Amino acid sequence: MRTPTAKTRVLILARESVIAALIGLLLELEAYEPVFAEPDERYADAIRRVRAPLVVILDGESDEARSDLFFARAAQAGARVVLFSEPVAAEAVQAVARDRRLPFFAMPVDRATLGSVLKPAAG
C-alpha cells in the first residue's frame, strides 16, 4: 500500500459541520487534503467540483448513502466512497457498507483507525 500524499484529496460529506471538521483535522494529521462541500452544495456537485485523486467520506445516514444514482455518479468521477456513522446508527450503516462493499468507520474515530480505513481506498 502506498502512503497518502498531500495530493490525495478527501471530500468530507457530513450532515454535521462539527463532525466534518473533526474528520478533517484527523485527515490532515494523516497527510491527506480534506475538502468540504460548499454551503447548500449538492453532494454530487461537490464530487464534480473536486478533482481526483479523491476519496469521499460520506455520512451513512444521509439520503445519498441510499442512492444508487449518487454512487453511480461518484464512480463515474473516479471517486472511492467510505461510509461513516454516528454510534447510534453504526449497525445499520455498516450493513449498507457491507452490501455495497465499501469501507466503513463509526464515530468517534481515532487517527490510527481512520488511517487504516482510508489507506486501501486511497491506494
C-alpha positions, 0 to 999 in steps of 0.5 A: 500500500502506498502512503497518502500524499498531500495530493490525495484529496478527501471530500468530507460529506457530513450532515454535521459541520462539527463532525466534518471538521473533526474528520478533517483535522484527523485527515490532515494529521494523516497527510491527506487534503480534506475538502468540504462541500460548499454551503447548500452544495449538492453532494454530487456537485461537490464530487464534480467540483473536486478533482481526483485523486479523491476519496469521499467520506460520506455520512451513512445516514444521509439520503445519498448513502441510499442512492444508487444514482449518487454512487453511480455518479461518484464512480463515474468521477473516479471517486472511492466512497467510505461510509461513516456513522454516528454510534447510534446508527453504526449497525445499520450503516455498516450493513449498507457498507457491507452490501455495497462493499465499501469501507466503513468507520463509526464515530468517534474515530481515532487517527490510527483507525481512520488511517487504516480505513482510508489507506486501501481506498486511497491506494 
